Amino acid sequence: PVASRSGPERDRAFRERRAGLYEIMGLAAAFYREQLALTSAAQARAYLERRRVPLTLCQSMGLGYAPKARSLLCDALRAKGAAPDLLVEAGLAIRPEGGDAVHDRF
């Protein structure tokens, strides 16, 4: 029946799930912006300078840096309470076939 596929309970669950995804994406964006400011991202900042991309533009556009670590983002977001399944659903992490652990997509 249509009632089982819609209604206030289903709409609320959808809104809560979507809000969780938005929140996790915001935390990921902040994480990557913070990474760009670290000394380990000096090479990335130098590249941006060579391309004449000012840091003020990076800040206003929300540009960040994804380090080559396998699970740095996942670890940081799990420390803030993010569930691994939510990281995968948001597209931020992948779970290898047959594995339980997730790691960064980027």
N, C-alpha and C positions, 0 to 999 in steps of 0.2 A: 504494500500500500504506500501511497504517497506520504502519508503521515510519518512513516518510519524513516523516510529519506529526507525529511525537512522538519521544521519546527524549531521552537526556541532552544531546546536542549542541544540539538545538532548545530544550530547557528552559534550558540555560545561556545561549544567545543571547537568549532572552526575558527572563531575569533580568537580564542585563547591560543590555539596552535599557531595561527598566523602571527599573533603578537609575540610569541616565543621565538619564531623564526626572525622577525624583524629585530628583536632584541639581540639575538645571537649574531646577526649580520652586523649590527651596530658595534658590538663588542669586537668582532673580527676586524672591522674597518679601523677602529681605534687602535687595535693591536698593531696592524700593519703601518699605520701612521707613526706610532711610537717607534717601531723598528727602524724607520727611515732616519730618525734622529740619533740613533745609536752610533758609536764609533765603528761598529762592525759593518755599517752601511756606507762607509766613506766612499767606496768604489761606486756605489749606486748614485750617491750625491754628485760625485765627480762626473759621472756620465750625464746626469741632468744638467750640470753646469756647462759641459761641452755642447750640449744641445740647446743651450741658452734658455733653459726652463728655470726661472727663478724659484727659490724656495718659498717665497710668498704665494706663488701660483700653486705650488704643490700643497701648501697648507689650505688654501681656499678651495681647491678642487678635491682635497682629501686623498692625495696620492700617498702611497705607502711603499713598503719594501717587504718582500717575502724572502727571509733567509733560507739557505739550503738545508735547514734542519728537517728531519723527517716528521717530527710531531710537535714542534714548538707551539704552533697555534692550538692544536688539540689539547696539549698539556695546559696551556694558559687558560683556555676556556673551560676545561674540566675543573680546574682549580677554582673557577668562579661558579661552579655548579651546573655547567652545561652537560646534558646527557649525550653520550656518543651517538645515539640514534638521531638526535636532533641535529648534530653536526653533519651527519651524512645527509639527512633530509634537506638541509640548507645548502648542500653542495660544497661545503667547506672541507669535508673529509671523505675519505674512501675507506671501505672495509674490504680487504682482499678476500677472494672466495675461500671459504672454509676457515676464515680467521675471525677472532673475536675483537682484536685490537683495531682501532682506526688510526689513520695517519693523515697528515695534511694533504690536501689536493694540490695546493699551490706551493 
